[in-house]
Amino acid sequence: MKTRGELKAEARELLAGNWGRAILLNIIPILGTVFIGVIVAFLVALIVFLINNGVFSGGETTINETVNSSASNSGRSFISGLIGTLITTGIAYTTLDWLRTKNNDFSPVRGIFSIFSRKYFVPVLVLYILQAIFTFFWSLLFVIPGLIKTYSYSQTYYIYKDVNEDNDNNSLNYLDYITLSRELMNGHKFEMFVLQLSFIGWWLLVLVSFGIAAIWVYPYYQTTMSAYYKNLAGDKFINYRG
């Protein structure tokens, strides 16, 4: 398994001379991050203005309003999380193929929406729901178990792609892919956490630039995460039959 520095170097090597294509491939999450940054900047400016003009005040919120708002937010969070997962998984699949073949002759638009196909859409949807359910119940115990399970399940979509790349006759069910991810991540969860944590400086740059830096940071991060799976799993799951 490569070190963090080697994984990042592999990502930078792939991106060198291909930043335009990488940015186009990641354009939706990039634009989403920039949009949020612009909104945050506007809200900060608005709050400062209201405070300076003495018109900022709080209001009372009833218990029912709080409960209804929480339920509504949970529903929106689930839907937005699903849409985000479908798009980022398509990006991750395209990036993984790019890392393996080094072939940059692909359509970024087709890569973004590659998950919206007969082969991937329903399976990724089912896997998303199953993981959400499992993570929710683990989170009921405490935040930490839920976070640990998030890392345990983190390679599920990649494994599904590899197993079904050219193999439609495997005997695996959806729970098997989650189990395989959990087994693959045994002894590697903290390793992946530290790898993600090593990007904290870059994400702070995104924050202070109100999302603009995401144009470069997001492709770099996504490519590194795909490189992590490629090096951790190797060819283990390609046409895996169980």
Beta strands, then each sheet from edge to edge (+ up, - down):
end
